[in-house]
Amino acid sequence: MPGGQGPERQADASLILVGKVTAPVGLDGSLRVEPYSDVPNRFAPGETLLLRGAPHRVQRLIRGRLLVLKLEGVDSRAAAEKLRGAELYVRQEAVPEPPADTYYHYQLLGMEVIDPQGKVLGVLAEILSYPAHDVYVVRGERGETLVPAVAEVVKAVDVEARRMVVDLPPMV
């Protein structure tokens, strides 16, 4: 079934956004992080994340209600406070291949969306994640079109050509 595999998205040609620092935690430089990745072990100790362009190894991970990371080189609450709002990235080559017929959000965002007859509906501009399935927000000349990310609607995805074919149900 076509759909998103985690909310990772492309920042540029070689970096993938995987999280955002939301606040410092404690006095040792630990960071509360909003994860944008569901890749197992993405934030495990020993993994390297890019923070403001510099690599930082994860020293400690605490999973609970919140994701809390201790990164090498961030050793005080003052240093952690300066990172509030900073984005965490990994290099694209560190992203594993998704399972068959699934795609990472960064692979889909910006794709041209067409109908089976080749009519351009617009560009996939946003992905809304819901428990049942994702919904693609396609923006084009006629405004926004919401496309359910289900196999009955999404007929083809060509990551290389940056094109998606969708067969929308008739409007009621």
N, CA and C atoms as a LAMMPS dump frame, in Angstrom:
ITEM: TIMESTEP
0
ITEM: NUMBER OF ATOMS
516
ITEM: BOX BOUNDS ff ff ff
-5.0000000000000000e+02 5.0000000000000000e+02
-5.0000000000000000e+02 5.0000000000000000e+02
-5.0000000000000000e+02 5.0000000000000000e+02
ITEM: ATOMS id mol type element x y z
1 1 1 N 0.854 -1.178 0
2 1 2 C 0 0 0
3 1 3 C 0.893 1.233 0
4 2 1 N 0.697 2.155 -0.907
5 2 2 C 1.487 3.38 -0.878
6 2 3 C 1.185 4.15 0.391
7 3 1 N 2.2 4.701 0.959
8 3 2 C 1.989 5.5 2.154
9 3 3 C 3.305 5.94 2.734
10 4 1 N 3.237 6.76 3.729
11 4 2 C 4.447 7.273 4.335
12 4 3 C 5.074 6.258 5.259
13 5 1 N 6.342 6.28 5.342
14 5 2 C 7.098 5.465 6.28
15 5 3 C 7.847 6.451 7.144
16 6 1 N 7.184 6.929 8.179
17 6 2 C 7.821 7.91 9.039
18 6 3 C 7.816 9.291 8.412
19 7 1 N 7.937 10.303 9.231
20 7 2 C 7.888 11.645 8.711
21 7 3 C 9.213 12.248 8.304
22 8 1 N 10.191 11.431 8.025
23 8 2 C 11.457 11.991 7.578
24 8 3 C 11.211 12.751 6.282
25 9 1 N 11.915 13.857 6.121
26 9 2 C 11.749 14.617 4.88
27 9 3 C 13.089 15.182 4.457
28 10 1 N 13.155 15.527 3.203
29 10 2 C 14.426 15.96 2.641
30 10 3 C 14.702 17.425 2.955
31 11 1 N 15.869 17.719 3.5
32 11 2 C 16.281 19.089 3.767
33 11 3 C 17.042 19.634 2.572
34 12 1 N 17.886 18.831 1.968
35 12 2 C 18.562 19.143 0.718
36 12 3 C 18.892 17.807 0.069
37 13 1 N 19.726 17.804 -0.907
38 13 2 C 19.985 16.574 -1.655
39 13 3 C 20.643 15.487 -0.82
40 14 1 N 21.345 15.833 0.248
41 14 2 C 22.072 14.794 0.973
42 14 3 C 21.708 14.664 2.451
43 15 1 N 20.864 15.533 2.986
44 15 2 C 20.526 15.476 4.407
45 15 3 C 19.042 15.215 4.601
46 16 1 N 18.733 14.365 5.584
47 16 2 C 17.353 14.014 5.895
48 16 3 C 17.048 14.472 7.317
49 17 1 N 15.985 15.253 7.464
50 17 2 C 15.556 15.746 8.766
51 17 3 C 14.962 14.587 9.566
52 18 1 N 15.465 14.361 10.792
53 18 2 C 14.971 13.255 11.612
54 18 3 C 14.432 13.695 12.966
55 19 1 N 14.6 14.965 13.32
56 19 2 C 14.08 15.418 14.601
57 19 3 C 14.351 16.883 14.838
58 20 1 N 13.759 17.373 15.932
59 20 2 C 13.924 18.781 16.296
60 20 3 C 14.066 18.879 17.807
61 21 1 N 15.029 19.677 18.247
62 21 2 C 15.236 19.922 19.677
63 21 3 C 14.122 20.846 20.15
64 22 1 N 13.414 20.413 21.206
65 22 2 C 12.327 21.256 21.709
66 22 3 C 12.681 21.981 23.001
67 23 1 N 13.585 21.389 23.817
68 23 2 C 13.924 22.032 25.09
69 23 3 C 15.1 21.325 25.747
70 24 1 N 15.812 22.035 26.623
71 24 2 C 16.835 21.364 27.434
72 24 3 C 16.144 20.564 28.54
73 25 1 N 16.838 19.543 29.03
74 25 2 C 16.329 18.727 30.138
75 25 3 C 17.466 18.565 31.141
76 26 1 N 17.255 18.979 32.36
77 26 2 C 18.281 18.832 33.384
78 26 3 C 19.439 19.796 33.203
79 27 1 N 20.547 19.499 33.865
80 27 2 C 21.689 20.406 33.876
81 27 3 C 22.864 19.926 33.028
82 28 1 N 22.821 18.664 32.552
83 28 2 C 23.988 18.075 31.88
84 28 3 C 24.014 18.285 30.366
85 29 1 N 23.075 19.051 29.816
86 29 2 C 23.051 19.27 28.37
87 29 3 C 22.121 18.34 27.626
88 30 1 N 21.351 17.533 28.339
89 30 2 C 20.387 16.644 27.68
90 30 3 C 19.325 17.469 26.969
91 31 1 N 18.792 16.888 25.894
92 31 2 C 17.855 17.585 25.023
93 31 3 C 16.564 16.799 24.857
94 32 1 N 15.438 17.476 24.976
95 32 2 C 14.162 16.867 24.597
96 32 3 C 14.054 17.023 23.091
97 33 1 N 13.709 15.917 22.408
98 33 2 C 13.676 15.906 20.95
99 33 3 C 12.316 15.418 20.457
100 34 1 N 11.784 16.132 19.492
101 34 2 C 10.594 15.667 18.782
102 34 3 C 11.097 14.854 17.589
103 35 1 N 10.888 13.53 17.606
104 35 2 C 11.409 12.708 16.515
105 35 3 C 10.537 12.816 15.264
106 36 1 N 11.159 12.869 14.102
107 36 2 C 10.472 12.849 12.822
108 36 3 C 10.787 11.548 12.09
109 37 1 N 11.331 10.585 12.789
110 37 2 C 11.769 9.331 12.189
111 37 3 C 11.222 8.172 12.989
112 38 1 N 10.79 7.144 12.268
113 38 2 C 10.394 5.921 12.962
114 38 3 C 11.353 4.782 12.63
115 39 1 N 12.539 5.134 12.137
116 39 2 C 13.56 4.133 11.851
117 39 3 C 14.079 3.594 13.184
118 40 1 N 14.025 2.271 13.379
119 40 2 C 14.514 1.708 14.641
120 40 3 C 15.978 2.107 14.886
121 41 1 N 16.297 2.398 16.106
122 41 2 C 17.658 2.744 16.533
123 41 3 C 18.199 4.036 15.937
124 42 1 N 17.353 4.861 15.355
125 42 2 C 17.81 6.138 14.786
126 42 3 C 18.526 6.977 15.833
127 43 1 N 18.041 6.954 17.079
128 43 2 C 18.586 7.795 18.134
129 43 3 C 19.349 6.989 19.187
130 44 1 N 19.746 5.783 18.847
131 44 2 C 20.436 4.897 19.79
132 44 3 C 21.834 5.421 20.115
133 45 1 N 22.328 5.122 21.316
134 45 2 C 23.701 5.512 21.659
135 45 3 C 24.685 4.991 20.611
136 46 1 N 25.613 5.872 20.235
137 46 2 C 26.599 5.543 19.214
138 46 3 C 26.242 6.061 17.835
139 47 1 N 24.954 6.337 17.591
140 47 2 C 24.539 6.891 16.299
141 47 3 C 25.013 8.343 16.196
142 48 1 N 25.255 8.794 14.967
143 48 2 C 25.698 10.164 14.736
144 48 3 C 24.574 10.962 14.093
145 49 1 N 24.311 12.118 14.666
146 49 2 C 23.311 13.047 14.148
147 49 3 C 24.009 14.358 13.813
148 50 1 N 23.509 15.036 12.8
149 50 2 C 24.059 16.346 12.445
150 50 3 C 23.185 17.422 13.074
151 51 1 N 23.816 18.291 13.813
152 51 2 C 23.137 19.366 14.525
153 51 3 C 23.821 20.661 14.138
154 52 1 N 23.09 21.527 13.434
155 52 2 C 23.656 22.776 12.917
156 52 3 C 24.935 22.515 12.115
157 53 1 N 24.89 21.448 11.319
158 53 2 C 25.98 21.117 10.418
159 53 3 C 27.122 20.328 11.027
160 54 1 N 27.133 20.173 12.342
161 54 2 C 28.223 19.46 13.01
162 54 3 C 27.757 18.081 13.484
163 55 1 N 28.608 17.067 13.319
164 55 2 C 28.237 15.732 13.789
165 55 3 C 28.323 15.62 15.305
166 56 1 N 27.345 14.943 15.894
167 56 2 C 27.313 14.688 17.337
168 56 3 C 26.891 13.247 17.55
169 57 1 N 27.664 12.508 18.319
170 57 2 C 27.295 11.124 18.638
171 57 3 C 26.324 11.125 19.808
172 58 1 N 25.358 10.238 19.739
173 58 2 C 24.401 10.071 20.827
174 58 3 C 25.105 9.307 21.947
175 59 1 N 25.134 9.897 23.131
176 59 2 C 25.747 9.246 24.293
177 59 3 C 24.709 8.475 25.102
178 60 1 N 23.491 9.026 25.172
179 60 2 C 22.454 8.402 25.987
180 60 3 C 21.085 8.703 25.376
181 61 1 N 20.208 7.733 25.483
182 61 2 C 18.83 7.876 25.006
183 61 3 C 17.9 7.446 26.125
184 62 1 N 16.925 8.273 26.411
185 62 2 C 15.884 7.918 27.37
186 62 3 C 14.561 8.01 26.631
187 63 1 N 13.878 6.874 26.53
188 63 2 C 12.551 6.846 25.91
189 63 3 C 11.529 6.686 27.019
190 64 1 N 10.566 7.535 27.008
191 64 2 C 9.468 7.485 27.967
192 64 3 C 8.341 8.254 27.326
193 65 1 N 7.712 9.1 28.119
194 65 2 C 6.714 9.993 27.533
195 65 3 C 7.374 10.89 26.495
196 66 1 N 8.638 11.206 26.731
197 66 2 C 9.393 12.087 25.851
198 66 3 C 10.658 11.378 25.381
199 67 1 N 11.217 11.839 24.273
200 67 2 C 12.506 11.351 23.805
201 67 3 C 13.555 12.336 24.313
202 68 1 N 14.508 11.848 25.109
203 68 2 C 15.558 12.698 25.656
204 68 3 C 16.897 12.126 25.199
205 69 1 N 17.719 12.981 24.591
206 69 2 C 19.034 12.588 24.11
207 69 3 C 20.121 13.364 24.835
208 70 1 N 21.221 12.685 25.063
209 70 2 C 22.44 13.35 25.52
210 70 3 C 23.426 13.202 24.372
211 71 1 N 23.846 14.327 23.802
212 71 2 C 24.749 14.326 22.665
213 71 3 C 26.152 14.727 23.097
214 72 1 N 27.118 14.069 22.487
215 72 2 C 28.514 14.401 22.708
216 72 3 C 28.729 15.874 22.324
217 73 1 N 29.405 16.625 23.188
218 73 2 C 29.714 18.018 22.891
219 73 3 C 28.684 19.014 23.385
220 74 1 N 27.574 18.531 23.91
221 74 2 C 26.565 19.418 24.506
222 74 3 C 26.552 19.055 25.988
223 75 1 N 27.276 19.862 26.794
224 75 2 C 27.568 19.447 28.159
225 75 3 C 27.014 20.335 29.26
226 76 1 N 26.143 21.271 28.915
227 76 2 C 25.563 22.113 29.965
228 76 3 C 24.159 22.53 29.558
229 77 1 N 23.395 22.94 30.548
230 77 2 C 22.039 23.409 30.265
231 77 3 C 22.096 24.647 29.358
232 78 1 N 23.082 25.512 29.572
233 78 2 C 23.212 26.724 28.746
234 78 3 C 23.462 26.343 27.283
235 79 1 N 24.323 25.347 27.042
236 79 2 C 24.589 24.891 25.671
237 79 3 C 23.33 24.278 25.067
238 80 1 N 22.597 23.502 25.864
239 80 2 C 21.364 22.879 25.383
240 80 3 C 20.311 23.941 25.072
241 81 1 N 20.229 24.972 25.908
242 81 2 C 19.241 26.043 25.692
243 81 3 C 19.475 26.732 24.348
244 82 1 N 20.726 26.907 23.958
245 82 2 C 21.048 27.544 22.676
246 82 3 C 20.606 26.697 21.48
247 83 1 N 20.338 25.419 21.726
248 83 2 C 19.944 24.507 20.64
249 83 3 C 18.434 24.354 20.508
250 84 1 N 17.688 25.04 21.364
251 84 2 C 16.225 24.965 21.287
252 84 3 C 15.782 25.333 19.869
253 85 1 N 14.99 24.459 19.255
254 85 2 C 14.495 24.694 17.9
255 85 3 C 15.412 24.185 16.797
256 86 1 N 16.621 23.74 17.154
257 86 2 C 17.565 23.247 16.147
258 86 3 C 17.061 21.913 15.586
259 87 1 N 17.344 21.689 14.313
260 87 2 C 16.922 20.46 13.647
261 87 3 C 18.061 19.454 13.614
262 88 1 N 17.705 18.18 13.724
263 88 2 C 18.657 17.075 13.676
264 88 3 C 18.534 16.365 12.336
265 89 1 N 19.666 16.089 11.708
266 89 2 C 19.69 15.459 10.391
267 89 3 C 20.581 14.227 10.397
268 90 1 N 20.388 13.378 9.395
269 90 2 C 21.327 12.311 9.067
270 90 3 C 21.6 12.415 7.575
271 91 1 N 22.706 11.833 7.153
272 91 2 C 23.017 11.792 5.724
273 91 3 C 22.101 10.775 5.053
274 92 1 N 21.725 11.04 3.824
275 92 2 C 20.778 10.19 3.11
276 92 3 C 21.242 8.733 3.06
277 93 1 N 22.535 8.514 2.947
278 93 2 C 23.027 7.136 2.884
279 93 3 C 22.815 6.376 4.196
280 94 1 N 22.517 7.08 5.299
281 94 2 C 22.242 6.431 6.577
282 94 3 C 20.787 6.008 6.713
283 95 1 N 19.969 6.311 5.704
284 95 2 C 18.556 5.969 5.742
285 95 3 C 18.366 4.617 5.052
286 96 1 N 17.838 3.617 5.766
287 96 2 C 17.636 2.306 5.144
288 96 3 C 16.528 2.345 4.092
289 97 1 N 16.575 1.404 3.169
290 97 2 C 15.513 1.295 2.172
291 97 3 C 14.2 0.994 2.885
292 98 1 N 13.116 1.648 2.476
293 98 2 C 11.826 1.34 3.103
294 98 3 C 11.304 -0.01 2.6
295 99 1 N 10.373 -0.6 3.321
296 99 2 C 9.765 -1.844 2.842
297 99 3 C 9.104 -1.629 1.473
298 100 1 N 8.879 -2.717 0.755
299 100 2 C 8.265 -2.644 -0.573
300 100 3 C 6.942 -1.884 -0.514
301 101 1 N 6.708 -1.078 -1.53
302 101 2 C 5.475 -0.302 -1.691
303 101 3 C 5.212 0.689 -0.574
304 102 1 N 6.258 1.103 0.134
305 102 2 C 6.14 2.207 1.081
306 102 3 C 7.261 3.185 0.775
307 103 1 N 7.081 4.411 1.215
308 103 2 C 8.019 5.468 0.874
309 103 3 C 8.198 6.371 2.073
310 104 1 N 9.39 6.912 2.205
311 104 2 C 9.609 7.932 3.215
312 104 3 C 8.963 9.221 2.724
313 105 1 N 8.513 10.009 3.657
314 105 2 C 7.862 11.27 3.289
315 105 3 C 8.767 12.131 2.417
316 106 1 N 10.06 12.189 2.746
317 106 2 C 10.952 13.04 1.961
318 106 3 C 11.025 12.594 0.505
319 107 1 N 10.755 11.316 0.226
320 107 2 C 10.775 10.84 -1.158
321 107 3 C 9.546 11.316 -1.925
322 108 1 N 8.466 11.585 -1.221
323 108 2 C 7.2 11.947 -1.861
324 108 3 C 6.974 13.45 -1.97
325 109 1 N 7.398 14.192 -0.97
326 109 2 C 7.153 15.633 -0.97
327 109 3 C 7.788 16.281 -2.192
328 110 1 N 7.011 17.129 -2.858
329 110 2 C 7.485 17.816 -4.059
330 110 3 C 7.205 17.062 -5.346
331 111 1 N 6.665 15.858 -5.249
332 111 2 C 6.349 15.065 -6.433
333 111 3 C 5.188 15.66 -7.205
334 112 1 N 5.275 15.555 -8.533
335 112 2 C 4.15 15.923 -9.377
336 112 3 C 3.087 14.832 -9.26
337 113 1 N 1.831 15.237 -9.125
338 113 2 C 0.727 14.287 -8.997
339 113 3 C -0.172 14.445 -10.218
340 114 1 N -0.419 13.315 -10.895
341 114 2 C -1.249 13.325 -12.099
342 114 3 C -2.36 12.291 -11.965
343 115 1 N -3.403 12.443 -12.814
344 115 2 C -4.454 11.436 -12.846
345 115 3 C -4.097 10.388 -13.904
346 116 1 N -4.87 9.308 -14.033
347 116 2 C -4.523 8.25 -14.992
348 116 3 C -4.469 8.72 -16.452
349 117 1 N -5.13 9.824 -16.778
350 117 2 C -5.098 10.365 -18.131
351 117 3 C -3.908 11.302 -18.354
352 118 1 N -3.132 11.551 -17.319
353 118 2 C -1.951 12.397 -17.433
354 118 3 C -2.181 13.849 -17.084
355 119 1 N -3.376 14.201 -16.635
356 119 2 C -3.684 15.582 -16.247
357 119 3 C -2.997 15.888 -14.912
358 120 1 N -2.263 16.998 -14.884
359 120 2 C -1.538 17.394 -13.674
360 120 3 C -2.525 17.945 -12.648
361 121 1 N -2.503 17.343 -11.457
362 121 2 C -3.341 17.81 -10.355
363 121 3 C -2.596 18.812 -9.482
364 122 1 N -1.274 18.712 -9.474
365 122 2 C -0.461 19.622 -8.68
366 122 3 C 0.767 18.926 -8.144
367 123 1 N 1.263 19.458 -7.04
368 123 2 C 2.478 18.952 -6.402
369 123 3 C 2.124 18.501 -4.996
370 124 1 N 2.656 17.364 -4.581
371 124 2 C 2.436 16.871 -3.235
372 124 3 C 3.197 17.801 -2.286
373 125 1 N 2.452 18.614 -1.543
374 125 2 C 3.047 19.67 -0.735
375 125 3 C 3.139 19.339 0.746
376 126 1 N 2.286 18.436 1.207
377 126 2 C 2.238 18.143 2.64
378 126 3 C 1.665 16.748 2.829
379 127 1 N 2.056 16.094 3.913
380 127 2 C 1.528 14.781 4.242
381 127 3 C 0.956 14.851 5.65
382 128 1 N -0.325 14.546 5.747
383 128 2 C -0.999 14.527 7.038
384 128 3 C -1.048 13.08 7.507
385 129 1 N -0.57 12.812 8.702
386 129 2 C -0.546 11.45 9.223
387 129 3 C -1.719 11.218 10.157
388 130 1 N -2.487 10.19 9.848
389 130 2 C -3.638 9.794 10.653
390 130 3 C -3.505 8.313 10.983
391 131 1 N -4.202 7.843 12.025
392 131 2 C -4.075 6.427 12.391
393 131 3 C -4.46 5.46 11.258
394 132 1 N -5.482 5.756 10.506
395 132 2 C -5.931 4.833 9.453
396 132 3 C -4.972 4.822 8.267
397 133 1 N -4.56 6.001 7.82
398 133 2 C -3.631 6.133 6.692
399 133 3 C -3.253 7.595 6.54
400 134 1 N -2.191 7.84 5.815
401 134 2 C -1.784 9.218 5.53
402 134 3 C -2.736 9.832 4.512
403 135 1 N -2.737 11.148 4.478
404 135 2 C -3.479 11.904 3.467
405 135 3 C -2.497 12.871 2.832
406 136 1 N -2.419 12.832 1.504
407 136 2 C -1.518 13.712 0.767
408 136 3 C -2.251 15.001 0.415
409 137 1 N -1.614 16.13 0.69
410 137 2 C -2.159 17.432 0.312
411 137 3 C -1.466 17.83 -0.983
412 138 1 N -2.256 17.868 -2.055
413 138 2 C -1.732 18.201 -3.375
414 138 3 C -2.185 19.621 -3.695
415 139 1 N -1.223 20.489 -3.985
416 139 2 C -1.545 21.882 -4.312
417 139 3 C -1.303 22.122 -5.789
418 140 1 N -2.331 22.674 -6.437
419 140 2 C -2.237 22.944 -7.86
420 140 3 C -3.02 24.189 -8.226
421 141 1 N -3.239 24.374 -9.526
422 141 2 C -3.942 25.563 -10.013
423 141 3 C -5.342 25.693 -9.437
424 142 1 N -5.981 24.578 -9.147
425 142 2 C -7.349 24.603 -8.619
426 142 3 C -7.405 24.567 -7.101
427 143 1 N -6.301 24.818 -6.45
428 143 2 C -6.258 24.809 -4.992
429 143 3 C -5.734 23.494 -4.45
430 144 1 N -6.231 23.127 -3.271
431 144 2 C -5.763 21.905 -2.622
432 144 3 C -6.682 20.73 -2.909
433 145 1 N -6.056 19.58 -3.102
434 145 2 C -6.782 18.321 -3.246
435 145 3 C -6.238 17.381 -2.19
436 146 1 N -7.129 16.765 -1.423
437 146 2 C -6.72 15.798 -0.415
438 146 3 C -6.819 14.405 -1.024
439 147 1 N -5.714 13.674 -0.962
440 147 2 C -5.628 12.351 -1.58
441 147 3 C -5.35 11.317 -0.502
442 148 1 N -6.269 10.373 -0.283
443 148 2 C -5.981 9.325 0.691
444 148 3 C -4.84 8.443 0.198
445 149 1 N -3.889 8.151 1.063
446 149 2 C -2.719 7.348 0.692
447 149 3 C -3.061 5.868 0.845
448 150 1 N -3.912 5.393 -0.037
449 150 2 C -4.319 3.992 -0.042
450 150 3 C -4.152 3.443 -1.458
451 151 1 N -3.923 2.141 -1.559
452 151 2 C -3.645 1.506 -2.85
453 151 3 C -4.782 1.675 -3.849
454 152 1 N -6.008 1.786 -3.371
455 152 2 C -7.15 1.957 -4.279
456 152 3 C -7.108 3.307 -4.996
457 153 1 N -6.402 4.282 -4.431
458 153 2 C -6.337 5.629 -5.011
459 153 3 C -4.965 5.9 -5.634
460 154 1 N -3.904 5.588 -4.91
461 154 2 C -2.548 5.83 -5.41
462 154 3 C -2.161 4.633 -6.278
463 155 1 N -2.143 4.845 -7.585
464 155 2 C -1.928 3.747 -8.535
465 155 3 C -0.464 3.498 -8.842
466 156 1 N 0.354 4.541 -8.825
467 156 2 C 1.776 4.368 -9.145
468 156 3 C 2.588 5.485 -8.502
469 157 1 N 3.778 5.119 -8.05
470 157 2 C 4.734 6.088 -7.511
471 157 3 C 6.067 5.816 -8.18
472 158 1 N 6.603 6.841 -8.838
473 158 2 C 7.911 6.727 -9.486
474 158 3 C 8.84 7.725 -8.81
475 159 1 N 9.622 7.217 -7.861
476 159 2 C 10.506 8.081 -7.074
477 159 3 C 11.536 8.751 -7.979
478 160 1 N 12.094 8.002 -8.92
479 160 2 C 13.122 8.555 -9.819
480 160 3 C 12.569 9.673 -10.694
481 161 1 N 11.381 9.474 -11.257
482 161 2 C 10.763 10.479 -12.138
483 161 3 C 10.049 11.573 -11.349
484 162 1 N 9.934 11.377 -10.007
485 162 2 C 9.256 12.344 -9.13
486 162 3 C 7.807 12.549 -9.561
487 163 1 N 7.109 11.418 -9.802
488 163 2 C 5.723 11.478 -10.279
489 163 3 C 4.876 10.409 -9.591
490 164 1 N 3.639 10.806 -9.262
491 164 2 C 2.674 9.91 -8.65
492 164 3 C 1.395 9.94 -9.483
493 165 1 N 0.814 8.775 -9.726
494 165 2 C -0.464 8.675 -10.443
495 165 3 C -1.526 8.318 -9.426
496 166 1 N -2.601 9.13 -9.383
497 166 2 C -3.702 8.869 -8.474
498 166 3 C -5.009 8.823 -9.252
499 167 1 N -5.894 7.931 -8.836
500 167 2 C -7.217 7.807 -9.439
501 167 3 C -8.222 8.141 -8.353
502 168 1 N -8.627 9.404 -8.332
503 168 2 C -9.511 9.886 -7.278
504 168 3 C -10.925 9.357 -7.479
505 169 1 N -11.598 9.013 -6.385
506 169 2 C -12.993 8.579 -6.519
507 169 3 C -13.858 9.758 -6.97
508 170 1 N -14.968 9.478 -7.651
509 170 2 C -15.837 10.586 -8.08
510 170 3 C -16.387 11.351 -6.875
511 171 1 N -16.553 12.631 -7.068
512 171 2 C -17.091 13.486 -5.999
513 171 3 C -18.571 13.178 -5.828
514 172 1 N -19.019 13.118 -4.59
515 172 2 C -20.413 12.811 -4.302
516 172 3 C -21.189 14.087 -4.141
